[in-house]
Amino acid sequence: MKSSDFLLLCRSVRFGDTDAAGVMHFHQLLRWCHEAYEESTEIFGIGANELFPRPGLELELLLPIVHCSADYLAPLSCGDPLAIALLPKALNAHSFEVSYSFSSRGEAVAVGLTRHFCLQASNRLRAPLPASISRWIAASAVTD
């Protein structure tokens, strides 16, 4: 699998993503970051059941976001095409960050960042990153 298969995602700005002025509402950017992270790991082969707890499914390891940021460079309106490029990077044995670059029609429109920390679910102590996430990060460093 080429890294571009799971690190470059496309979508369109939808009506529900915009505010009364007809431009993207500010909170959508972080939602799109997380959705891109979910979609990227899914395409890579990491199932949601490996990353996200849900009723009846307890995980040994958790990956909460401990920091996020977003910068808006240009307005987006309903119907605008959107490309989201992800760049995951290990910070140490128990944390990683994902940088997100958003573009529309070849123009940079936003950037985002999420930083994740790995915890043992049972005691909330730091833990090494899951092997699947480490493989995803390593694969992202390989250029096509």
N, C-alpha and C positions, 0 to 999 in steps of 0.2 A: 504494500500500500504506500502510495506517495504521501508525504506530509501535507501536501496541498489538498488532499482528499478530506482531511480531518481538521485542518487549521485555517481554511478559508470557507466561510459560510455565507450564503446569500439569503436575503429576505426583502420584503417591501414594507415601507411604513404604511400602516393601516389607519383607518379613520379613528379607531379606538385608541391609537397611540398618541393622538394629538389633543391639544387643548382648545378652548373656545376661540383662540386666535388662529387656529388651523395649523399650528406648528407642534412638533414633538413635545410632549409634556416631559419635564426634566427627569422624573423618576423612571421613565422608560429605558433610559440608557443602561442603568444598572440591571434592570430586568433582562434586557437583551444580552448583557455580559453573561449573566448566569445561564440563560437559555443557550447561548453559544457554547459555554463550558459543558453543559449537559449534552448538547448535540455532538460536540467534538469527541467527547469521551465515548459516547454511544457509537458513533461511526468507527472509532478506533477499536471497539469491541468490549468496552467496559460497560456492563449493564447497570441500569439505574439501581437495581437491587444490591449492587456492590458498594454504592456510594451514598445512598439516601435511605435513612430509616423510614419505616412506615408501620402502621398497626400490624402486629403479628410478625414483624421482621426486625429483629434486633441485630445490630451490627457490632463487631468487635472494635472497629475503628471509626472515628468520626472526623470529618474534614471541615469544621466551621470556618467561615470567613471572619477573619479578625481585623481586616482593614480593607477599605474600598475607596476608590476615588474616581471622579469623572470630570472631564473637561469638554466643553461644548465649543466647537470651532465654527460651525455654520448651522443655520436652521434646516430642519427637515420637515417636509409636509406630506400629507397623505398621497400615496402613490409613488413616492420617491424610491428608487432601488437602493439597496443598502448591502454593502459587502463588509463582512466582519472578519478581520484577520486576527488570529490568536497566537500568542507567543508564551507558552508555559516555560517556567524556569525554576529549578530547585534552588532554594535559599540555603538549606542545610538538610540534615537527615530527617527532620520532622516538619518542614514547612516548604511551601512553594507559592509562587505568584503567577498570575496570568495577566499579561498585557493584552489589551484589545485595541485595535485600530479600526475605526469605522470610516468608510468612504462611500460616496455617492457620485456616480458619473465621473469617476476618476479624481474627485476632490475630497481631501480629508475633511471630515465633518465632526469627528469626536474621537476621544481616546478614553479608555477606562482601565482600571486595574483592580484585581481582587487578590488578596493574600489569604492563604489557607494554612491552617495549623492542624496537625494530626494529633488526636487524643484517643486514649483508650476509653471506650464507652463505660466500662465498669467503674473506673476510678477517676476519670477526667485528667489523668496524667499524660504528659507528652509521650508519643510513640513514633517509631519510624514510619515513614510513608508507606502505604500499601504498595506491593510490587507492581500492581497494574498501573497505578499512577506514576510510579518511577519509570515504567516502560513507555508510557504516553509522553512523559517529559523528555526522555532520551530520544524517542522517535521524532519529536518535534525539532530537535537540534540537527537532524539529518536534512540536508538540502536536496531537492529533487534534481 
